[in-house]
Amino acid sequence: MKYACILYSLALALALSSCASFERYRGLYNNMLEQSDLESAARLVENKNFYQKDRNKVLYYLELGALARMQGDLEKSNEYLNQADYLIEDRRASLGAQGLAMISNPRVLPYRTEYFENIAVHYLKSLNYLQLNDASAARVEARRTNIRLQELNDAVPDKPLKYHDDVLGHITMGLSYEMNGEWNNAFIAYRNAAELFIEEGKVQPYMGVAMPEQLKCDVVRMAELIGFTNEAQYYQKLLQPHCLEDAGPGGSLALFWENGQGPVKEEAMLGFNILRYDDRSTMRFVNNSMGLEYDLGPQAYNEYNGFEGVNNIRLALPSFQRRNYPLRSAKVSFSGGARPLEMIEDLNEVAEQSLRDRFHRELANALLRLAAKEAMEASLRSIKTKKKDSEEEKDEGEEGEEKKKKEEDKKEEEDRYSDTAGQILGGAMDIINAVTERADIRSWQTLPAEIFYQRIPLKRGANEIKVTFYNQYNQRTGEHTLRLQGDGGLVVRNVITPDARVIQPTEKTIQP
């Protein structure tokens, strides 16, 4: 049985080497996005064995859904994103996979999306429906977004998360309700978004983003529209919005700008010393440089024999790394003037905070994973095998010789066994433990780094909207033109810049 364990572990280590393909392809895939080579990026996802595995299937649909949207096939995009959404709802790892993860690493489990990735699924679907002028589907998606936001709020009820809600989710809900003429629900959505920026009666940033002027105006505008005079006056006084007309004879444009490429997960190694107490019944894992002390509790201590023989460890944990992107700001020019696009979501900050929020849970899982590995290694090292006893092959004449004394018999019996095999297997397991101690660095690669938003009044008939982009030095780097028709209603569009060039769906695919 013990030999089977080590053979199984060796096979596991070889199987996990396939995870390296994700790291190798990532740079190539991102370069394709930067070059706007969306067809090649889609083929890469479709043909990679990594994405065909059941545990990675949700990423397969997420990537293809985002790519189809960039290519202008909004209906196909929603087909992929709906498949991803179904898998997210049913992302329950099997008991066998959970056990496998305990002796290897979390990469063997079905990928569990980050909370902000869950919200992003509904953001993309909502914008697709809004661009297709499918008000009914947009309303359904708004309801689903609200469920996801409630899940985020309820994720850790005893210890609220800093990233506990999402501005972007509420704004897209508000737009969906507006398109359906549900003014009261739209007000509630915008109010909920605004409240994330308000603490103890003061306006302050949320997730690294200052409250957009447009959101301030949306709250006041909707309160006035439904006759909530007291609420309108309250927010007018508190927020002090500088509002311009956002609807004209041709209706209103809600323009989103998705800029840069979102952060990628990398592996971070953390070292811990083990601090044991005098009674030897409890212990703590300590990292002095980061000021971390962690106690797994008596149950884990007893289950894994007090981590006997372990003095210091190195754990692999995920961390988000920001990527560089050339554009930093943009303004929208139209027949009536010009306005800046305002940031409503910094996914760099959101991603990093979401990991910080669950750091101790990740650490606890990693420590338990190490305990299971160390327990297996200790079990293997205890294996002893019987030696070939040459003394049993003595001549027949020697059989009558007097045996050694009883006190020597015990030592002689022990000498019949060797711990060589156990040491070899234990050493092999030690190597496997090091190889398989990996953090889960899978993530949704096609998400942007930043999302901006602005409302623009439209004239009736043909409208030409220009978006001018600027770099970090406020130098103009390029311009993009949108042409659309104003018919008196709400129009939603988006502009995407993974790098300096613009990716935008073709107009024919987003007309009703």
PyMOL commands that set and color helices and strands:
alter all, ss='L'
color gray80, all
select helices_A, chain A and resi 2-34+38-47+49-52+54-70+74-89+95-103+106-108+115-131+135-153+167-179+183-195+213-225+229-239+298-303+305-307+347-357+359-381+390-393+396-400+406-415+420-436+507-509
alter helices_A, ss='H'
color red, helices_A
select strands_A, chain A and resi 198-199+202-203+251-259+264-276+283-287+292-294+312-321+327-334+337-340+342-346+385-386+417-418+450-458+461-471+476-486+490-497
alter strands_A, ss='S'
color yellow, strands_A
deselect
rebuild
show_as cartoon
